[in-house]
């Protein structure tokens, strides 16, 4: 069964509202697919646009710090050159020492400033991206949200955004620092002595080759790692959500198989990646240490000094700054890792933000009444293998009447009901509420006009009052209590809950019983006061006493309203104004209970099976 829970922020009458998806589970028969990754290209830079100016500042600060550091080392070499003279000049010694101190302090001060700027920008970017993702997911078709799946969706909103943080906070200052430092060092060496420059450049090809070996097959291994990471995220969510079933049926060997397989796949992907890159990685790190460069520079320098070609002081300069170009490659490798990590995540974030939003009308039209009409509606989820979920459905539900949707699983009952609430847009045909196409009403207007009560009630981890107030955030305490009284929830709220309406209900409402959760959701629907109510077998899993209380609440909720009931227990809808039998996405039969029994079709057979099931019981 399909479960999707939405928080409706309707706003003030006549103004636009928002719909925020707060939890999603898949629909039976609608496969959940991982989000496709578009070309990565410039998505990282595009997503970082809100903090671009601060990132430019961080890069500039990092570059300035690197240049100051190199200048400080050169100044130190000049100071040592003067110190080694037989009669050093105090003034000539003091100036380069002061310059060296300024360079060292400036290097670390500007670098620290760059990281502060970039980290604050990264935190702000996290807020911006998660807010954009949440808002966008609330405006796209719910079918697109379902196809993402809970594991990939969690990874995108949480892990991929965090990877963006690492790229922005840590990599941005490294860009300026790691690029400016080797350039400044090479320029300084060229000024000191071009032969010392060539000695330093000899080691660079060795480092580049070692890096290429270390990064071999990086894209393939990274993609495998990401897929394994998504699988383990999905397995964790599934494992936690299914904990009651796991604990009930676990025999010690099968219940954890899916979770264990995901963990094993993730471990194998990680180990394989590390195994392939271990040896070339060690070689690259050795080549990037100062020792090989120092040995080459020292050997060349001694030969030049012995030949009288350079002063010993310039050899000292080369030893101080000659390792900087190669040492800068290591930060560039870290930078490459940061960027690769974030590029894959940025591509997935961009793919979610690229999902088309449901088109909203420029000038919404209000519905005329509580009637519902479907005209030639065809709709598919894109994974129906050629057979749409609904195929050419025509249906009219007059205002103030009760319409029951019955049929086997997968026949399209839930799909039809959710098209009325515009969880999706139809492929062809139209869905009208109050004589107006829902696409012309706009999503906020539709959600003010349609209230939904699901089979599995969903509550957010907040107080009872705030859960009732979800549909109308501006509702007063008196209005919340009135809705709770009408739903039959007030008595248990004030007598059984420790803090009354201020009691927190826990994750998914887990601190309340099933019947209590359902009555709170009915109170939420009553507070919205919508003229159309959609009921998805709201009492399917309730005990007889709780079912009676919920039925009384539903009777109060539906009084004088248009009601669409998704029914599995046929006895509960025998008195409906019309019963619509769906099969394979089409309307197979329609009529009253008596008319359909007299027709002797599929409804009559369903009723016969229903009566036979009611007569069954456990006998000694």
N, C-alpha and C positions, 0 to 999 in steps of 0.2 A: 504494500500500500504506500501511496505517496504522502509524505508529510512535509509541509513547508510552513514555517511560522514567520509571520511578518509583524513588525511594529508599525502602526499607521500613525503618521503625524499629519493630520488633516489640516492643521492651521486654522485660520479664521475663515468664515464663509466667504467665498468668492476669491480667496487667495490660493496660490499653489501650495501643495504639500509634498512630503517626501515619504517614501516607503523604504524602510531599512530591513534587510533580511538578517534575522538574528540567529537562525539555525536552519539547517537543511539536511534532509535525508533523501535517499534515492527512491524513485518510484519503481515498483515491480514492473518489469517489462521495458524499462527505460534504462539502458546500460549507462553506467557512469564512465566517462572517458577522461583521460588526463588532458589538461589544456595543451593545445598545440603551441610549439615555440616558433614565433616568426623569426625572420632574419634579425640578428642582434643589432647590427649596424650602429646607428647613433642613438638607440633607445636609452642607453645609460645617460648620455649627455642631455637628452630631451627630458628625462625624468628628473634630472638634477637642476633643471632650469629655474625653479623657484628660489634656489640659493646660489645661483651662478655667480653673482657679483662677489659674494663672500668667498666663494671658492677661488676666484681670480685673485682676491686679496691674499688668501692663504698661499697660493702658488708663488705670488710675488714676494711674500715675506720669507718663504722657504728658500727662494732663489737668492734673495738679498743676504740671508744668513749664510748661505754656502759661499757666496763671493767674499763676504767679510771674513769667513774662516780661512779661506785660501790667502787672502791679503794679510791676515794676521800671521800665518805661517811664514810667508815671504818676509814680512817685517821682522819676525823672530830670527830668520836666517841672516838678515842684514845686521841685526844686533849682535849675533854671535860672530859674524865676520869682523865687526869692529872690536869685539871683546878679545879676539885672538891676535889683534895687532900688538906690536911691542909697546906702543904708547897709545892706548885707546883714548879717544876723545869722549869726554863725559856727555856733552850735548849730542854728539853723533850717535852715542849709545842710547841715550834716554828717549830720543824721538822714535826710533823703531821699536823700543820696548813698550812705549805707550801705545803705539799703533798696533803692536801684537796683542796687548791686553784688550784694546778696543775691539780688535777682530775676534778674539776668543769669546769675550762677553757678548758681543753683537751676534755672533754665530748661534750661541745657545739661547740668547734672549729672543731673537727673531724667530728661531725655530719653535720655541715654546709658544710664542704668540701665534704663529701660524697654526699650530695644533689646536690651540684654544679656539681660534676662529673656525677652523674646519670642524671641530667636534660640536660646537654649538650649532653650526649649519647642518650637521648630520642629524642631530636630535630634532631640529625643526623639520628637516626633510622626512624623517620617519613619521612625524605627526601628519605632515601634508599627504604623504603617500597612503598611509592607512586610512585617513579621512576620505581621500579621493576614492580608494578602493571600496570602502564601505558604502559611500554615497552612490558610486557607479553601480555596484552590485544590486542596490535597491532600485535602480532604474532600468535594468536590463530584463529581458525575459527570464522568468524563473526557470524555464527549461535550460537556458544557457548556464545558469548558476548550478543546476543539478548535474550537468555534464562535467563540470569541473571536478566534482567529488570532494568529500570532506578532507581527505589527506592532502591532495594538491592545493586546495583552497587555503588550508591552514599553513602550508609551506609557503605559499605566495605571500599571504598577508603578514605572516610572522617571520619566517626564516629568510625569505628573499628580500624583504624590506630591511631586515637586520644586516644582510650582506651588503645592501646599498649603503648602510651606515658605515660599515668598515671601509668601503671604497672611498666614501666622501671624507670621513674623519681621519683615516690613516694615510690613504694613498695621495690625497691632494697635496699636503705639504711635501711629500716625497717627490712629487713631480718636479716642483721647483728646485728642491734641494739636489735630487739625484741628477738632474740635467745641468744645472748651473755649476755644481761643484767640479765635475770633470772638465767642462769647457773652460772654467776659470783656471784650473790647474794646468791644463794643456797650453793655454795662452801664456801663463806665467813661465812654464818650462820653455816655450818657444822664445820668450824674451831672454831668459837666462842663457840657454844654449840649445841650439837645435839638435845637437847630437844626443843630449840628455832626453829630449822629447822622443827621438826615434827609439832610444833604449826602453822607454816606458811603453811605446806603442807596440813593441815586439810581443808583449805578453797578451795584448788585447785579442788577437785571433784565437789564441788558445782558449781564452775564457769564452769567447763567442761560440766556438765549436762545442765546448763542454756544456754550455747552456742549451744549445740546440739538441744535444743528446738527452739532456735532462727533461726537456719539454716535448720529447718525441711522443706522439699519440696522445698528447694532452687533451685535445678536444674530444676524442673518442672515449677516453677513460673518464673525463669529466661528465659527459652525457650519461655514461653508465652509472656513475656515482649518484647523479641527480635522480635518475630513475629509481635506483635502490632506496634513496632517501625518501622519495615520495611514497614508495611502497610501505616503508616502515612507519611513516606518518599515518597512512591510511589504516594500517594494521593496528596501531596504537589506539586510534579513534574507535575503530570497530571493536577492539578488545574491551575498552572501557565501557562503551555503550552497551555491549552485550554481556557485561559481567554477571548479571543475575542468571542468564542462561548458561554461561560458562560454569559458574559455581554449581548449578543444579545438575548438569549433565557431564561434567568433567570426569573422565575415567583415567586421567593421568597420562594419556598418550595421544589423544586426538584433539582436545579442546584448544590446545595452544599451537597446533600445527601451523596455522596460517601466520600467526605472530612469529613463531620460531623460524619459519621459512623466510619471512621478510627480514628478520635480524640476520639470518645466515647469508642472505643475498647481499645485504648491506656490508657485512663483514668481509665477504669474498670480494666485492667490488673495491672496497678500501684497501684490502691486503694486496690485491692484484696490481692496483695503481702504485702502491708503495714499492712493491717488489720490482716493477718495471723501471722505476725511476731511482732506485736506491744507489746503484753503482755510479751512473753518470751524475747523479746529484752530489755524491761525495767528491767526485773529481772536480765538479764545477765549484764546490765550496773551497776545495784546496787551492784551485787556481785563483780564486778571488780573495784569498787571504793576502796580507801584505808581504809575506815571506818571499814568494817567487819573484815578485816585482822588485823587492829590495835587493835580492841577490843579483838580478840582471843589472839594475841601476848601479849597484856597488861595483860589479865587475867592470862595466863600461866606464864608470867614473874613475876608478883607480887607474885604468889604462890611460884615460885622458889626462888625469892629474900627473901621472908618471911621465907622460910625454910632454908635459908643460902646455897642454892645449887649453886647460881650464883651471881656474883657481879652485883650491880646496873648498872655499866657501860656497861655490856654485854646486859642488857635489853635495854639500850639506843641504842646500835648497832642494836639489833633486830628490834626496832621500826623504825630506820632510813632506814634499807635495807630490812626489812621483807615484805614491801608492793610491792617491785620491781617485784618479780615473777608474782604476780597477775596483777599488773599494766601493765606488758608486754603483757598480753593476749589481751588487747584492741588494741594495734598496730597490733597484729597478726590477729585480726578480720578484721581490716581495710585492712591488707595485703591480707587476704583471699578474701575480696570483690574486691580489685584491680585485683587479679589473676583471680577470676571467671569472672569478667567483661572482662578482656583481653583475657582469654582462649577462650570464645565463639567467640570474634572477631578474634582472631588469627586463629581459626579453619576455619572461613569463608575466611580470607585472604589466608590461605594455600590452601583452596579448589579452589580458583581462580588461584593461582600460579601453581596448579596441573593440570589445564586444558591442554590437549595436544596441543602443538604448531603444526602449519602446517610444515610438513617436508620440509626442504630446501636442495637442492642438494649440494654435496661437490664441484662439478665442473659444474656450470650452463652452459647450452647450449643456445646460442642466437637464436631467431626465424629467419627463412630464409626470410619471407616476411610478408605481412599483411593478409594472409588467416586465416580462422578459420574452424576447423572441430571437430564435436562431433561424437564419435564412441560408440554406445551402452551405452549411459550415463544414469545411474540410480542414483538418489539422493533423500534423505529424510531428514527431520529435526528431526526425532526421535519422533515426536508427530503427525504423519500422520495417526495413527490408521490403519496401515497395507497398506495404499496407499501412495507410494512415490510421492514427488513433481514432479519428472521427472522419466519416466519409459522406458528404452531402446530407448533413443532418438538418431537418426542418422541425422546429418545435416552437409552440406558442404557449406561454404561461400567463394568463390574465392576472392583473393585480389583485392581491388579497386571496389568492388560491394556493392550494398545496399541490405540488408536483413531486411524485416519487420517482427516482431513477433506480431501476433494478436491472439485474443481468449478471452474467458470470464475471469472474475476475478478468480484467483486461478488456472488457467490452467498451470502455470509454466513459464510465459514470463520473469518476473523479475528474477526468479531463474536461468533460462538458461543464461541470460545476465551476471549475477554476477558470475556464474561458469567460464565464459570466463575471467573475471578479477581475478579469483581465490580467491573470498571471502570465498569459501568453497572448499573442495576436494570432488570429486565424490565418491559414494559408490562402483560403478563398472563402467567399461568403461574408456574412456579418453577424455580429452578436449585438442585439439592441437591448438597452435597459431604459424603460420609460419612453420607448419610441425613438431613442437616439442611439446611434452606433457608439459603442463604448470607446472607440478610438477618437470620437468627437467629444466625448465627455471628459476624457483625460483620466489618468490613473487616480489622482487624489479625489476627484469627484465620484468615480466608481466606488472607491473604498469608503467614501462617506455614505454611499447608497446601498452597499452590500456588506452584511456582517457574516462572518464565518465562524462556525464552531466545529472543530476537528475531532476525529475519533481519539487521537492521542493529544490531550491538552498540553500546551507548552506555556511555561511561565519562566520569566527571567529571574535571575538571582537578585531580587529586590524585595521591597515590602509588598504585602497584599494590596495595599491601597495603590501603589504605583503600578502593579500588574493590572488592576482593574482600569486604571487611568491611561493605559497605553493607547487606546483608541482616541481619547480626548485629553491630552495633557493639561489643558486649561480647566478641567472639571473641578468643581469645589468638593470639599470633604462631604458636604451634605448630598451632593449628586452621586458621589461614589457610594455612600452608604445606602442611598435610595436604590441604586442599581443592585447592590449586594442583597438588600432585602427582597427585591423583586426576583432575584435569582435563587433565593433560599439559602444564601451563604452567610447572612449577617449573624445568625445565631451561633454557628460554630466558630466564626471569626472572633466574636467577643467572649464566648464562653470556653473555648477549647485552646485557643492560641495564646501564648504567654503575653504578647504585646498587642493583641488585637490587630487592628489594621496596620500597625507599624511592625508586625512580625515579618522577618525575612523568610522567604519560602525556600531558600537554598537553590542549588544548581538544578535547572529544569523543574523546579517546584518539588524537589525530592523530599522536603520536610512535611509535605502535605500528603494525604491519602489521594488515591485516584479520583474518588468522588468529590473530594474537596477541591482538587485542581480543576475538575470539570465545571463545578459551580462558579469558581472564580472566573473562568474563561467565559461562561455564560453571562456573568455580571459585566464583564468587559464588553461583550457584544451588545448587551442591553444599554450600556452607557452611550455607545455610539448611536443608538436609536435609528438604525437604518431600516428603510422600508422593505428590504429584501434580506432574507436570512437563508444561508446555506448550511445544512446540517450533514456532517459526514459520519453517520452512525454513531452519534455522540454517547450512546449508552451501551455500546457493544460489549464492553468488558466490565460492566458494573454488576455488583451483587444485587439481588432483588430489591432490598430496602433502599440502597443508594440509587438504583435505577428509577424507582418510584419518585424519589426526591428530585432527581435530574429531570425526569419527564415533567414534573410539575413546573420546574424552572423553565424548561423549554416551552411548555404551554403558555407561560407568561410572556416569554420572549417573542413567540410567533404570533401572538394574538393580533389580528388585524393586519398582518403582514403577508407578503408573498414568500412562500417557503419552498425551497428545493431540498429534498431529502434524498441522500444517497443511502439506500436501504439494503441490508443483507437479511434482516429478520422481517419477512413479509407481513407478519401479523401487525407490525407497528405502522404499516402504511396502508392497510386495507381500507381505511376511511379517507384516503387522499382524493382530492378532486379529480386528478388524473394520474395514472401510472404509466410511465414510459419504459418499455422493455428495450434494452440495448443489446446488440449482438454484433461482434466484429466491427464496431464503430458505426453501425447504422441503427436506425429506429426499426425494430422488428415488429413491435405492437404498441398500441396506446389505447387507453380507455380507463373506465372505472374498474374497480375490483370485480364487480358482478359481470360487467361486459366482457372482461378478459377471461373470466372463468367460463362464461358461456361460449366464447369463441373456440375454446379447446386448443389453444396454441401453446407457445413456449411458456407463457405465464401460468397457464393451467397446470402444465407439467411441473413447473417450479413450485407451485402451491401444493401439488400432490406430494412432492418430495419434502416440503416443509411440514406438512401434516404428519407424514410418516416419521420424520425426525422427532417431532414433538411427542409422538407416541412411544418412542424408544426410551428405555431406561435400564438401569442396572437392577437385575433381579437375583435374589438369592437362589 
